[in-house]
Amino acid sequence: MKKPVIIGLLSLALLGGYETVHLRAETVDAKSVSTVSEPTKPPADNPSDSKTAQPETEANDFEFHKNTNGTFILASYHGTAAVVTIPATYKGQKVVYISDGAFAQNDILEEVVIPDGITAIGTGAFASCSKLTKVTLPKGLTRIENETFSDCVKLKIIQLPDALTSIGESAFDNCVSLTSLTIPAASIEYGAFRDCIGLTEVTFTAKKLSIGAYAFLDCSSLKNLAFPQSLVSGTISTGGFGNCTDLKSVTLPDGFKTIGQGAFAGSIRLSTIYIPDSATELSYNAFHNTQWYDNQMKKSSLLVINRVLIDASQAKGHVIIPETVVRIEKNAFLLNKNITKVTMNTNVTAIASDAFFGCSNLKTVVFKEGLTKMGHNVFAGCDSLSSIVLPEGLTAIGNMVFYNCKNLKTITFPKSLTSIGYDSFYKTEWLTVQREENPLVIVNSILIDGKTSKGRVTIPKGVVTILNSSFKGNTKITKITIPTSVKTIQKGAFSGCINLKEAVLPKNVTQIAPEAFHSPSKKLVIYTTKGSQGEAYAKSNNLKYKYL
């Protein structure tokens, strides 16, 4: 299905206003060439010729808009020429821009020459030109906008200028006749060359390279990728080369750091990959459904690259993390229902988000000192866990780390833990027991939960942080008194407490996050001191306040 082409004018905030003018083009032959020169002054109207005169609009091939600085924009083309040379000047002034959709859906155009004076080409300018085979771009062009040549199914010849720095989203999407490209641009955005099924070879020359999500997805004939050996930094985002089914070998040079989710997934013939030491951010499924991945998993159920455990989806039973591993990557064990026990090593310093998400048969995790940080949802949904001892040295855990671990009864916290994400223990048996003992659940001076508290609540001295969403949706509290020890109230801490009428905030509170009291009662009054953060928050959120 063809994608809709957005046709319009680029915002002229920098270019100023404009006026509309037209330019006459000359038709040469059946396979015509449209060329442009300064128009001559038309003859004065002759009433006696009015019956035989042709309508002027039939010869007006180009429409221009004039900028306040005197330069011109090519707004649209109305001619029938197969070969078009766009004018570099009009009325002695430069033509600097081709507007959005100017040639879009032209089913006659076969070749276009764009002069060097043009510095920008708008969104969808040549989209769906079904016969366009050759394009000459200006040497100074720095960006090709979104969908500029999308669905130009016969486009074969185009040389990207050395000055080019970025290629927009879907710029060449479905240009099925392209076969070989040298790309100087550093930024290749979402779907830029998606479905270019004739493309066999791509050479990248930029020293800093960012390949966007699905940039070359489904380029099923792509066989050769060449990267500069002098690469300084490189990123391949989600699905960047997904389903490139003819790709057999890839050598990524030093400088590549990030290889995203599904970066090469589905490139089924890919059997050889060189991954440099610089690549330290790798997704768990970057190479799924490739020959290389299948071969690696035959060697070991733990796929470790550059000391990062990126995939353990096929691991079973008791998993001992190798001593070489320093980080467990996002989704590494995602939804693995075959593991029952994990023993960490002392070298693992970080466990990324969702690493063990949904491992429903995981019963035991043995941590070792050395771990300092856990991301979000790390053990969420591991409902066979019953006891956890977090290691000394751990300083931060993310949001919902043990969310919905229904049978988790005991948790031992290290003194080093100073940062806890919201709802980290929501729907655990541990939290249920803690609430029964005291509706204000506090860990290491962090108030993590107050959702079951009622009436007039006084937070005990010693609490330093009131956690994100800790009282969220509590409709039974009417007053909250905060002690002088509290320094921070995080986002959404009292969100949706619709019956909260009074909040006492001492001057010692130095940080009150946006939406800390989101959707409050209309009767809420903040009691605070003059010049305090409490006063500033009340004013910025149009809340009533009184001085203590």
VOTORNU-112003 format. One record per residue: residue in three letters; x, y, z of N, C-alpha, C, CB in turn. Coordinates in steps of 0.2 Angstrom, whole numbers, plus 5000, padded with zeros to 4 digits. Glycine has a CB too. Example, Ala and Ser with C-alpha at 12.3 -4.5 7.8 and 13.67 -1.06 7.14 Angstrom:
BEGIN
ALA506649725039506249785039506649845039505749785045/SER506449895035506849955036506450005039507049975029/
This chain:
BEGIN
MET500449945000500050005000500450065000499550005006/LYS500350114996500750174996500550215002500550214989/LYS501050245004500950295010500750355008501650295014/PRO500350395012500150465010500750505010499550485014/VAL500750555005501350605005501050665007501550604998/ILE501450695012501250755015501450815010501550765022/ILE501050855008501150905003501050975006500850894996/GLY501551015006501351085009502051125008501151075016/LEU502051175012502651215012502951215018502451295010/LEU503651205018504051205024503951275028504851205022/SER503951275034503851335038504351385036503951315046/LEU504151445035504651495032504851545037504251535026/ALA504851525044505051565049505651595048505051525056/LEU506151565045506851585044506851625037507351535044/LEU506451605032506451625026506051695025506251575021/GLY505551705029505151765029504551745024505551815026/GLY504151805022503551795018503751785011503151855019/TYR503251775007503351755000502851784996503451684999/GLU502951784989502451804984502451744979502451874981/THR501851734975501851684970502051714963501151644970/VAL502451674960502651694953502651634949503351734952/HIS502651634942502651574938503151584933501951564935/LEU503451524930503951524925503751484920504651504929/ARG503851504914503651464908504251424906503551514902/ALA504051354904504551304902504351294894504551244906/GLU504851274891504851254884504851174883505351284879/THR504351154879504351084877504651074871503551054877/VAL505151014871505551004865505350954860506250984867/ASP505150894863504950844859504550794863505550804855/ALA504350734860503950694863504150664870503750624859/LYS504850654870505150644877505450704879505650574876/SER505050754881505250824882505750834887504650864882/VAL506150884886506650914891506350984893507350914889/SER506250994900506051054902506651094904505551054908/THR506851154901507351194903507051264904507851204897/VAL507451304908507151364910507651424909507051364918/SER507351484907507751544906507351604909507951554899/GLU507651664909507251714912506651734907507651784912/PRO506051734909505451744905505551814902504851744909/THR505251824895505251884892504551914894505251884884/LYS504551984893503952014895503351994890504052094895/PRO502751974892502251954888501952014884501651914891/PRO501752004878501452054874500852084877501352034867/ALA500752144876500152174878499452144876500052254877/ASP498952144880498352104878498052144871497852104883/ASN497852094867497552124861496852094860497952104855/PRO496352134862495652114862495452074855495252174862/SER495752094850495552054843495851984843495852094837/ASP496351964848496651904848496251854853497351904849/SER495751884857495551844862495251784861495051894866/LYS494951774855494651714853495151654852494151724847/THR495751674849496251614847496751604853496551634841/ALA496851654858497351644863497251584867497351704867/GLN497851544868497851484873497851514880498451444871/PRO497551474884497551494892498351494894497151444896/GLU498551544897499251554899499451494904499351614903/THR498951474908499151424914499351354911498551404918/GLU499251344904499451274901500251284900499151264895/ALA500551334900501251344899501651354905501351394893/ASN501251364910501651384917501851324920501151424921/ASP502451294919502651234922502951244929503251204917/PHE503251294931503451304937503051354941504251314937/GLU502951344947502751404952503251414957502051374955/PHE503351474958503851494963503551544968504451534960/HIS503851534974503651584979504251624981503451544986/LYS504251684982504751734983504851744991504651804979/ASN505451734993505651755000505751825001506251715002/THR505651855007505751925008506551945007505551935016/ASN506951895007507651905006507851904998508151865009/GLY507351894994507351904987507451834984507951944985/THR507651784987507751714984507051684983508151674989/PHE507151624979506451594977506451524980506351604970/ILE505851504981505651434982505251404976505251424989/LEU505551344974505151304969504551274972505551254965/ALA503951304972503351274976503051214972502851334976/SER503051214966502751154962502851154955501951154963/TYR502751104952502951094945502251064941503551044943/HIS502051094936501451074932501551054925500951134932/GLY502151044923502351024916502250954915503051044915/THR502450934908502350864906503050844903501850864901/ALA503550874905504250854902504450794906504750904903/ALA504850744902505050684905505750704909505150634900/VAL506150754906506750774909506750844911507350754904/VAL506850854917506750924920507450944923506250924925/THR507651004921508251044924507951094928508751064919/ILE508051094934507751144938508151214938507651124946/PRO507851264937508251324937508651344943507851384935/ALA509251374942509651394948509451464950510451394946/THR509251504945509051574947508351584944509551624944/TYR508051634946507451664943507451734945506751624946/LYS507351774939507351854940507951874943506751874944/GLY508551844941509151864944509351844951509251934943/GLN508851804954508951784961508951704962508351814966/LYS509351684967509451614968508751574969509951604973/VAL508651514966508151464969508551424974507851424963/VAL508251424980508651394986508251334988508751444991/TYR507651324987507251264990506751234986506951294997/ILE506651174986506151134983505651114988506351074978/SER505051144987504551134992504251064993503951184991/ASP503951054999503650985000503150964994503250995007/GLY503250904992502750874987502750914980502150884990/ALA503350954979503350994973503250944966503951024972/PHE503550884966503450844960503050784962504150824957/ALA502750774968502550714970501950684965502250724977/GLN502050614964501550574960501550594953500850584963/ASN502150624951502150644944502350574940502750694943/ASP501850554936501950494932502250494925501350454932/ILE502550554924502950564917503650574918502650634914/LEU503850614924504550634925505050564925504650664932/GLU505550574921506050514921506750534924506150494914/GLU506950604923507550624925507450694928508050624919/VAL507850714933507850774936508550794938507350784942/VAL508750864936509350884938509250944942509750914931/ILE509550944948509450994953510051034954509250964960/PRO510051094953510751134953511051144960510551204949/ASP511651164959512051174966511751224970512751184964/GLY511451274968511151334972510651304977510951384968/ILE510351254976509751234980510051194986509251184976/THR509851214992510151194998509751145002510351255002/ALA509051145000508651105004508051074999508351135010/ILE507851015000507250984997506750955002507550924992/GLY506150975001505650965006505350895006505051015004/THR504950885011504650825012504250795006504250825019/GLY504350735004503950704999504050744992503250705001/ALA504550774991504650824985504550784979505250854985/PHE504850724979504750674973504450614974505450664970/ALA504050604979503750544981503350514976503450554988/SER503350454975502850414970502950444963502150424973/CYS503550464961503650474954503850414951504250534953/SER503350384948503350314946503850294940502650284944/LYS504050344936504550334931505150364932504250364924/LEU505250394937505950434939506450384939505850474945/THR506950384935507550344935508250374937507650304928/LYS508250434936508950464937508850534941509350474931/VAL509250544946509250614949509950634950508850604956/THR510050704948510650734950510550784955510950774943/LEU510950774961510850814967511350864967510850774973/PRO511150924970511650974971512250954976511351044974/LYS512850984975513450964978513350984986514050994975/GLY513051044987513051074994512451044998512951144993/LEU512050994995511450974999511650935005511050924995/THR511350955011511550935017511050885020511750985022/ARG510450885018509950845021509450825015509550875027/ILE509250765015508650735011508050725016508850675007/GLU507550755015507050755020506650695020506550815019/ASN506150685024505750625025505350615018505250635031/GLU505350555016504950535010505150565004504250545012/THR505650595003505850634997505750594991506550664998/PHE506050534991506050494985505650424986506750474983/SER505250424992504950364993504450344987504450375000/ASP504450274986504050244981504250264974503350254982/CYS504850284973505050294966505350234964505650354966/VAL504950194961505150114960505550104955504450084959/LYS505750154950506150144945506850184946505850164938/LEU506950214952507550254953508150214953507450294959/LYS508550224948509150184948509850224949509250144942/ILE509850284947510450324947510350384951510650344940/ILE510750384957510750444961511450444965510150444966/GLN511850494965512450504968512350544974513050524964/LEU512450524980512350564986512950604987512150524992/PRO512850674988513450724988513750714995513150794988/ASP514450724995514850725000514650765006515550734999/ALA514350825005514050865010513450845014513950935007/LEU513150785011512550765015512750735022512250705010/THR512350765027512450735034511850695036512550805038/SER511250705033510650665036510250645031510350705042/ILE509950585031509350565027508750545031509650495023/GLY508250585029507650575033507250515033507150635031/GLU506750515037506350455038505950435031505750465043/SER506050365029505750345023505950375017504950345024/ALA506550415017506750455011506750415005507450485013/PHE506950355005507050304999506650245000507750294997/ASP506150245004505750185006505450154999505150205011/ASN505550094998505250054992505550084986504550064992/CYS506150104986506550124979506850054977507050174980/VAL506450014974506649944973507149934967506049904971/SER507249984963507749984958508450004960507550014952/LEU508550034966509250054968509649984969509150094974/THR510249984967510649924968511349944972510849904961/SER511649994971512250014975512250084977512849994970/LEU512450094983512450164986513150174990511850174990/THR513350234989513850264994513550314998514550284991/ILE513550305005513150355009513650395013512650315013/PRO513650455012514150495016513750525023514350555012/ALA513150515023512750545029512950515035512050545027/ALA512950555040513050525047512450495050513450575052/SER511850525049511250505052510750475046510950565055/ILE510550415047510150385042509550365047510450325039/GLU508950395045508350395050507950335048508050455050/TYR507450335052506950275053506650265045506250295057/GLY506750195044506550175037506750205031505750175037/ALA507350235031507650275026507650235019508250305027/PHE507850175020507950135014507550065014508750115012/ARG507050065018506650005019506349985013506150025025/ASP506349915012506049885006506349905000505349905006/CYS507049925000507449934994507649864992508049984995/ILE507249824989507349754988507949734983506749714986/GLY508049784979508649774973509249794976508449814967/LEU509349824982509949854984510449794986509849904990/THR511049794983511449744985512149764989511749704978/GLU512249824988512949844991512849914994513449844986/VAL513049925000513049995003513750005006512449995009/THR514050065005514650085008514550155012515150105002/PHE514650145018514650205023515350245023514350185030/THR515350305023515950345024515950395030516050385018/ALA515450405033515450445039515850415045514750465041/LYS516250465048516550435054516150435060517150485055/LYS515650465060515150455066514450435062515050525070/LEU514250375064513650345060513150325065513950285056/SER512550345063511950325067511450295062511650385071/ILE511350235062510850205058510150195062511150135055/GLY509650225059509050225063508650165063508650285061/ALA508150155066507650105067507450085060507050115072/TYR507450015058507249995052507450025046506449995052/ALA508050055046508350095041508450055034509050125042/PHE508649995035508749945029508349885030509449935028/LEU507749885033507349835034507049805028506749845039/ASP507149735027506849705021507249715015506149715021/CYS507849735015508249745009508549675008508849795011/SER508149635005508249565004508749545000507549535002/SER509049594995509649574991510249604993509449604984/LEU510249634999510849665002511349615003510749705008/LYS511949615000512549565001513149595005512649534995/ASN513249655003513849685006513749755009514349695000/LEU514049755016514049815019514749835021513649805026/ALA514949895019515649925020515649985025516049935014/PHE516049985030516050035035516750065035515850015042/PRO516850125037517450155037517850125043517450235038/GLN518550115042518950085047519150145052519550055045/SER519050205050519150265055518550285059519450315051/LEU518050235059517450255063517550275070516950195063/VAL517250335072517350365079516850335083517350435079/SER516150335081515650315085515150285080515350365089/GLY514750235082514250205078513650175082514550145073/THR513050175079512450145082512050115077512050205086/ILE511850055078511250025074510650015078511549955071/SER510150055076509550045081509049985079509150115080/THR508549985082508049925081507949905074507449945085/GLY508049845072507849825066508249855060507149835064/GLY508849885061509249925056509349885050509849945059/PHE509549825051509649775045509249715046510449765044/GLY508649725048508249665049508049635043507649685054/ASN507949565042507749535037508149545030506949555035/CYS508749555031509149565025509449495023509849615026/THR509049455020509049385019509649365015508449355017/ASP509949405011510549385007511249405010510549415000/LEU511149435016511749465020512149405023511649515025/LYS512749385022513049325024513649345029513349285019/SER513949405028514549425033514549495034515149405029/VAL514649515040514649585042515349595047514049605046/THR515649645045516249665050516149735052516949665046/LEU515949745058515849805061516549835064515349805067/PRO516749895062517449915064517349945071517649975060/ASP517949955074518049985081517650055080518749995083/GLY517350065086516950135086516250115087517050175079/PHE515950065084515250045085515150025093515049985081/LYS514650065095514550055103513850015104514550115106/THR513350035100512650015101512449975095512150065103/ILE512149915097511849865092511149855095512249805090/GLY510649885092509949885095509549815094509549935093/GLN508949815097508549755096508349735089507849775100/GLY508449675088508349655081508749685076507649665079/ALA509349715077509749745072509849705066510349765075/PHE509949645067510149595061509649535061510849575061/ALA509149545065508649485066508349465059508149505071/GLY508249405058507949385052508349385046507349425051/SER509049405047509449395041509749325041510049455042/ILE509349285039509449215040510149185037508849175037/ARG510449215032511049185030511649215033511049195022/LEU511549255038512149295041512449245045511849355045/SER513049225044513449175047514049195050513549115043/THR514349255048514949285051514849355053515549275045/ILE515049365059514949435062515549455066514349445066/TYR515949505064516449525068516149585072517049555064/ILE516249585079515949635084516549665087515449605089/PRO516649725087517249755090517149765098517449825087/ASP517749765101517749775108517349835110518449775111/SER517249885106516949945108516149945108517050005102/ALA515949885106515249875106515049845113514949825101/THR514749885117514649865124513849875126514949915129/GLU513449905121512749905122512449865116512549975122/LEU512249805118511949755113511349725116512449695112/SER510849725111510149695113510149625113509649725108/TYR509749595117509649525118509449485111509249505123/ASN509149525107508849485101509149515094508149485100/ALA509749555095510049585090510149535084510649625092/PHE510349475085510549425080510049365079511249405081/HIS509449375082509049315082508849295075508349335086/ASN508749235074508549205067509049225062507849235065/THR509749215064510249215059510649155060510749275060/GLN511049135055511449075056512049085062511849055050/TRP512249145062512749155067512449145074513049225067/TYR511849165075511549165082511449085083510949195082/ASP511249055079511048975080511748945081510748945073/ASN512248955078512948925079513148945086513448945074/GLN513049005088513349025095512948985101513249105096/MET512248985100511848945105511948875105511148965103/LYS512248845100512448775100513048765104512648745093/LYS513448815105514048815109513948825116514548865107/SER513448875118513248885125512548915125513848935128/SER512248905130511548935131511549005133511148895136/LEU512249025135512349095137512749135132512649105144/LEU512449185129512749225124513049285127512249245118/VAL513749285127514149335130514549365125514549305136/ILE514449435124514849475120515249535123514449495114/ASN515849535123516249585126516049595134516049655123/ARG515949535137515849535144515149555146516349575148/VAL514749555141514049575143513549515141513749635139/LEU513249485146512749435144512149455141512549395151/ILE512049445134511449475131510949425129511749505124/ASP511049365130510449315128510549255132510449305121/ALA510049235136510049175140509349145139510149185147/SER509049155133508349135132508249055132508049155126/GLN508849025131508848945130509148915136509148925124/ALA509348955142509648925148509148885151509948985152/LYS509348835155508948795159509148785166508848725156/GLY508748765171508948745178509348795181509348685177/HIS509848775184510348815188510848855184510648775194/VAL510748915183511248955179511748995183510849005175/ILE512348975182512949015185513249065180513448955188/ILE513149125182513449175178514249175177513249245180/PRO514449165171515249165171515549225174515349155163/GLU516149205176516549265179516749315175517249225182/THR516749305168516949355163516349405163517049325156/VAL515749395165515249435164515249495169514549405164/VAL515149555166515149615171514449645170515649665169/ARG514049635166513349665165512849615162513349725161/ILE512249605165511749565162511249615158511349525167/GLU511249605151510849655147510149645148511049645140/LYS509749705145509049705145508749645142508849765142/ASN508249615145507849555142508249495141507649575135/ALA508849485144509349435143508949365145509949435148/PHE508549355150508249295152507449305151508349275159/LEU507249355147506549375147506049315145506449425141/LEU505649305150505049255149505349175149504649265143/ASN505949175151506249105152505949065157507049105152/LYS505549015156505248975161505548915163504548965159/ASN506148905160506548845162507148855167506848825155/ILE507248915169507748925174507448925181508148985173/THR507848895186507548885193507948925198507448815195/LYS508648935196509048965201509649005197509448915205/VAL509849065199510349095196510849115202510049165193/THR511449105200512049125205512449175201512449065207/MET512449235204512849295201513649285202512649355204/ASN514049325199514749325201514949395204515149305195/THR515449405207515649465210515849515205516249455215/ASN515849505199516049555194515449585190516449515188/VAL514849555191514249595189514149655193513649545189/THR514149705189514049775193513349795191514549825191/ALA513049775186512349805184511949755180512449865179/ILE511249755182510749715179510249755175510449665184/ALA510249755169509749805165509049785166509949805158/SER508649825164507949825164507649755161507549885161/ASP507149725164506849665161507249605161506549685155/ALA507849605164508349555163507949485164508949565167/PHE507649475170507349415172506549425172507549395178/PHE506249465168505549475168505149415166505349535163/GLY504649395170504249345168504549275169504049345161/CYS505149265172505449195173505049165179506249205175/SER504449135177503949115182504149055187503349105179/ASN504649025185504948965188505548975192504948905184/LEU505849035192506449055195506249065203506749125193/LYS506649015207506449015214507049045218506448945216/THR507649045216508149075220508649115216508549015223/VAL508849175219509349215216509949225221509049285213/VAL510549205219511049215224511449275222511549155225/PHE511449335225511849395223512549395227511449455225/LYS513049425223513649435226513849505227514149395222/GLU514249525231514449595232514849615226514849605238/GLY514649675223514949705217514349735213515249645213/LEU513749705214513149735211513049805214512549685211/THR512949855209512849925212512149945209513349965209/LYS511849915204511249945201510849895197511450005196/MET510249905198509749865194509249905191509349815199/GLY509049895185508549935181507849915183508649925173/HIS507449935178506649925180506449855178506249975175/ASN505949835182505649775180506049715180505249775174/VAL506649715184507149665183506849595184507749675187/PHE506549585190506249525192505449525192506449505199/ALA505149565189504449575189504149515186504249635184/GLY503649485189503249425187503649365188503149435180/CYS504149365192504449305195504149275201505249315196/ASP503549245200503149235205503249165209502449225203/SER503849135208504149085212504649105217504349025207/LEU504849165216505349195221504949195228505649265219/SER505349175233505049185240505449225244504949115243/SER506149225243506549265247507149295243506849215253/ILE507349355245507849385242508349425247507649445237/VAL508949415246509449455250509849495245509949405254/LEU509749565245510049605241510749625244509649675240/PRO511249625239511949625242512149695244512449605237/GLU512649695249512949765251513349795245513349755258/GLY513249855245513549895239513049915234514049845236/LEU512449875234511949895229511649965231511349845229/THR511650015227511450085228510750105225511950135226/ALA510550065220509950095216509650035213510150145211/ILE508950035214508549985210507950025207508249935215/GLY507750005201507350045197506550035199507450025190/ASN506150055194505450045195505249975195505050095191/MET504749955199504349895198504849835198503949895192/VAL505449835201505949785201505649715203506549795205/PHE505249705208504949645210504249645210505149625218/TYR503949685205503249695204502949625202503049745198/ASN502349615206501949555205502349485206501749545198/CYS502849485210503149425213502749405219503949435215/LYS502249375217501649365222501849325229501149325219/ASN502349285228502549235234503249265237502649165231/LEU503449325235504049345238503849375246504349405234/LYS504149335250503949345257504449385261503849285261/THR505049375260505649405264506149445259505949355268/ILE506349505261506849545257507249575262506449595253/THR507949565261508449595265508749645261508949535268/PHE508749705264509049765261509749785264508549825262/PRO510149805259510849825262510749905264511349815256/LYS511249925268511249995270511450035265511749995276/SER511750015260512050055254511450075250512550015250/LEU510850045250510350065245510050125247509750005246/THR510050175242509850245243509350265238510450295243/SER509250225233508750245228508350185226509150275221/ILE507650195227507150145225506650175220506850115232/GLY506550135215506050155210505350145213506150125204/TYR504850175210504150165212503850095211503650215208/ASP503450075215503050015215503549955214502550015209/SER504149955217504649905216504349835219505249925219/PHE503949845225503749785228502949775228503949795236/TYR502649815223501949805223501749735221501649855218/LYS501149715224500949645223501449595225500749635216/THR501749605231502149555234501849535241502949575234/GLU501949475243501749465250502149505255501849385251/TRP502749515254503149555258502849625259503849575255/LEU502549655254502249725255501649715259502149755248/THR501249665258500649655261500749645269500249585259/VAL501249615271501449605278501649665281501949545279/GLN502049705277502349775279501749815281502849805275/ARG501249825276500649865277500249845283500249865271/GLU500249785284499849765290500149785297499749685290/GLU500849785297501249805303501149885303501949785302/ASN501249915298501249995298501050015291501950025300/PRO500550055290500350075283500850125280499650115284/LEU501350145284501850185281502450145280502050255285/VAL502650115274503150075273503850115271502950015268/ILE504350105276504950145275505550095274505050185281/VAL505950105269506550065268507150115268506550025262/ASN507650115273508250155272508050225272508650135267/SER507650255276507450325276507050345270508050365276/ILE506750295266506350315260505650285261506650275253/LEU505150325261504450305262504250285255504050365264/ILE504150215255504050185248503250175247504450125247/ASP502850175252502150155251501750185257502050085251/GLY501250215255500750245260500050235258500850315262/LYS499950195253499250185249498750165254499350135243/THR498850125259498350105264498250145270498450025266/SER498650195270498550245276497850285276499150295277/LYS497650305282496950335282497050405286496450285285/GLY496550445285496450505289497050555289496250485296/ARG497150575295497750625296498350585297497550675302/VAL498850595293499450555293500050595294499550515286/THR500450575299501050615300501650565299501150635308/ILE502050585294502650545292503150555297502950575285/PRO503450495299503950495305504550535303504050425307/LYS504950555309505550595308506050535305505750625314/GLY506550565301507050515299506950505291507050455303/VAL506350505289506150495282506450555278505450495281/VAL506850535273507150585269506850595262507950565268/THR506550545259506250545253505550515253506750505247/ILE505050545250504450515249504350495242503850575251/LEU504350435241504450405234503850415229504450325235/ASN504050415223503650425217503050375218503950405210/SER502450405218501750365218501650335224501750315212/SER502050355230501950315236501250315239502450335241/PHE500850375238500250375241499750385235500150445245/LYS499950365229499550375223498850345224499850355217/GLY498350385222497650355222497350345229497650295219/ASN497650365234497450355241496850405242497950365247/THR496250385243495650425244495450435251495050405239/LYS495850405255495650405262496050445267495650335265/ILE496550475264496950525269496650595268497750525267/THR496650635273496350695273496950755275495850705278/LYS497450735278497950775280498650745280497850815287/ILE499150775278499850745278500250795281500050725271/THR500650775286501150815290501850785288500950825297/ILE502250835285502950805283503450835288503050825276/PRO503850795290504350815295504950855292504650755299/THR505350885296505950925293506450885290506250965299/SER506450825292506950775289506850765281507050715293/VAL506250775279506150765272506450815267505350755271/LYS506850795262507150835258506850835251507850825257/THR506550775249506250765242505550735242506750725238/ILE505150765238504450735237504450715229503850775239/GLN504450655228504550635220503850645217504750565220/LYS503950645210503350645206502750605207503550635198/GLY502150625208501550585209501550555216501550535204/ALA501950585220501850555227501150555230502350585232/PHE500850605229500150615232499650625226500050675237/SER499850595220499350605214498750565216499750575208/GLY498150605214497550575215497250565222497550505211/CYS497550595226497350595233496750645234497850605239/ILE496150635231495650685230495350705237495150655226/ASN495450675242495150695248495650725253494750645252/LEU496250735251496750775254496650845255497450755251/LYS496550875261496350945261496950985264495750945266/GLU497350955268497950995271498550955270497851005278/ALA499150995268499750965267500251015271499950955260/VAL500650995276501051035279501751015277501051025287/LEU502051075273502751065270503251115274502751075263/PRO503751085277504251125281504651155276504551095286/LYS505051205278505551245273506151195271505751305276/ASN506251145275506751095274506651055267506851055280/VAL506051055265505951015259506251055253505151005258/THR506751035250507051075245506951055238507851065246/GLN506650995237506450965230505650945230506950915228/ILE505250975226504550945225504450935218504050995229/ALA504450875216504450865209503750885206504550785207/PRO503750895199503150915196502650865197503250925188/GLU502050885198501450835199501450795205501350785193/ALA501850815210501950785216501250775219502350825221/PHE500850835218500150835221499650835215499950895226/HIS499750795210499350795204498650775205499650745199/SER498150805202497450795203497250805210497250735200/PRO497350855213497250855220496450875222497650905224/SER496250875228495650905230495650975229495450885237/LYS495051005227494951075226495051115233494251095223/LYS494951075238495051105245495751105248494551065249/LEU496151075244496851065246497151135248497251025242/VAL497451135254497851195256498551175258497451235262/ILE499051205255499751185257499951235263500251195251/TYR500151215268500451255274501151245274500151225281/THR501451305273502251305272502451375274502351295265/THR503151385273503451455275503551495269504051435279/LYS503651555271503751605266504451595262503751675268/GLY504451595256505051585252505251515251505551625255/SER504851475253505051395253504851365246504651365259/GLN505051305245504851265239504151255240505251205239/GLY503851245246503151235246502751285243502951225253/GLU502951355245502651405242502651415235502851475246/ALA503251405232503451405225502951355221504151395224/TYR502951295224502551235221501851255221502651175225/ALA501551285226500851305227500651355222500651325234/LYS501151405221501051455216501051435209501551515217/SER501551395207501551365201501051315198502251335200/ASN500651295203500151245202499451265204500251175206/ASN499451335205498751365207498451335213498351365201/LEU498851315218498551285224498551335229498951225226/LYS498051335234497951375239498551365244497251365243/TYR498751415248499251405253499251455258499951405249/LYS499451435264499551475270500151475273498951465275/TYR500451525276501051525280500951485287501351595281/LEU501451445288501451415295501551465301501951365296/
